[in-house]
């Protein structure tokens, strides 16, 4: 395989890896969003409280269901913290490999297009405290 064909496959592989990493990040973000908006401590009459109302739970059942969801939220938080270093490692490796294939101008443009410049790996873009 000549170097041109190999470079094309490397770019294709890098794009595939970015897609998979993006998919995993999206799934993780969705889990975090759900955990915050469905948790009993979210305040107000959010979706979680409305769901409990519709189920006509006893007070004991409400307490138990709340504890179950709170435990799940903590476990998901622990899972996110545990997987974050590996996620960053994959992201860093991907960037290093891309930089070896792309010109400096292409790399700069890639960073702009993916909003990754100056951000730690795996961290969402925030503007004014919002996503």
C-alpha positions as CSV (number, residue, x, y, z in Angstrom):
1,X,0.0,0.0,0.0
2,X,1.5,3.3,-1.0
3,X,1.8,6.2,1.5
4,X,-1.1,8.2,-0.2
5,X,-3.5,5.3,0.2
6,X,-2.3,4.7,3.7
7,X,-2.8,8.3,4.6
8,X,-6.4,8.2,3.3
9,X,-7.1,5.1,5.5
10,X,-5.5,6.9,8.5
11,X,-7.8,9.9,8.0
12,X,-10.8,7.6,7.6
13,X,-9.9,5.7,10.7
14,X,-9.4,9.0,12.6
15,X,-12.9,10.2,11.5
16,X,-14.4,6.9,12.6
17,X,-12.7,7.1,16.0
18,X,-14.0,10.7,16.3
19,X,-17.5,9.6,15.5
20,X,-17.4,6.8,18.1
21,X,-15.9,9.1,20.7
22,X,-18.5,11.7,19.9
23,X,-21.3,9.1,20.2
24,X,-20.0,8.0,23.6
25,X,-19.7,11.6,24.7
26,X,-23.3,12.3,23.6
27,X,-24.6,9.2,25.4
28,X,-22.7,10.2,28.5
29,X,-24.0,13.8,28.3
30,X,-27.6,12.5,28.0
31,X,-27.1,10.3,31.1
32,X,-25.8,13.3,33.0
33,X,-28.7,15.4,31.8
34,X,-31.3,12.8,32.8
35,X,-29.7,12.3,36.2
36,X,-29.9,16.0,36.9
37,X,-33.4,16.5,35.7
38,X,-34.9,13.3,37.0
39,X,-33.2,13.2,40.4
40,X,-35.3,13.7,43.5
41,X,-33.0,16.6,44.6
42,X,-33.5,18.5,41.4
43,X,-36.0,20.9,43.1
44,X,-39.4,22.1,42.0
45,X,-42.0,19.8,40.4
46,X,-39.7,18.3,37.8
47,X,-40.4,15.2,35.7
48,X,-39.4,12.9,38.5
49,X,-42.0,14.3,40.9
50,X,-44.6,14.2,38.2
51,X,-43.8,10.6,37.4
52,X,-44.2,9.7,41.1
53,X,-47.5,11.5,41.2
54,X,-48.8,9.6,38.2
55,X,-47.8,6.3,39.8
56,X,-49.9,7.0,42.9
57,X,-47.1,5.7,45.1
58,X,-47.4,5.5,48.9
59,X,-45.0,7.6,50.9
60,X,-42.9,4.6,51.7
61,X,-42.7,3.7,48.0
62,X,-41.8,7.3,47.1
63,X,-38.9,7.2,49.6
64,X,-37.6,3.8,48.3
65,X,-37.9,4.9,44.6
66,X,-36.1,8.2,45.4
67,X,-33.3,6.3,47.2
68,X,-33.0,3.9,44.2
69,X,-32.7,6.8,41.7
70,X,-30.3,8.7,44.0
71,X,-28.1,5.6,44.2
72,X,-28.2,5.1,40.4
73,X,-27.3,8.8,40.0
74,X,-24.3,8.4,42.3
75,X,-23.2,5.2,40.5
76,X,-23.4,6.9,37.1
77,X,-21.4,9.8,38.4
78,X,-18.7,7.4,39.7
79,X,-18.7,5.6,36.3
80,X,-18.2,9.0,34.5
81,X,-15.3,9.9,36.8
82,X,-13.7,6.5,36.4
83,X,-14.1,6.5,32.6
84,X,-13.0,10.2,32.1
85,X,-9.2,9.5,32.1
86,X,-9.6,6.8,29.5
87,X,-11.8,9.0,27.4
88,X,-9.2,11.8,27.6
89,X,-6.4,9.4,26.6
90,X,-8.3,8.2,23.5
91,X,-9.1,11.8,22.6
92,X,-5.4,12.9,23.1
93,X,-4.2,9.9,21.0
94,X,-6.7,10.7,18.3
95,X,-5.6,14.4,18.2
96,X,-1.9,13.4,18.0
97,X,-2.6,11.0,15.2
98,X,-4.6,13.6,13.3
99,X,-1.9,16.2,13.8
100,X,0.6,13.8,12.1
101,X,-1.7,13.6,9.1
102,X,-3.0,17.1,8.8
103,X,-1.1,20.3,7.9
104,X,-0.9,22.9,10.6
105,X,-3.6,24.9,8.7
106,X,-5.9,21.9,8.4
107,X,-5.3,21.1,12.1
108,X,-6.2,24.7,13.1
109,X,-9.3,24.5,10.9
110,X,-10.3,21.1,12.4
111,X,-10.0,22.5,15.9
112,X,-12.2,25.5,15.0
113,X,-14.8,23.2,13.4
114,X,-14.9,20.9,16.4
115,X,-14.7,23.7,19.0
116,X,-11.8,22.0,20.7
117,X,-9.2,24.7,20.8
118,X,-8.0,25.6,24.3
119,X,-10.4,23.1,26.0
120,X,-9.3,20.1,28.1
121,X,-10.1,16.8,26.4
122,X,-13.6,15.6,26.8
123,X,-14.9,18.9,28.3
124,X,-18.0,20.4,26.8
125,X,-17.9,23.9,25.4
126,X,-19.3,26.5,27.8
127,X,-20.4,30.1,27.0
128,X,-21.6,32.2,29.8
129,X,-22.0,29.2,32.1
130,X,-24.2,27.4,29.5
131,X,-23.6,24.7,27.0
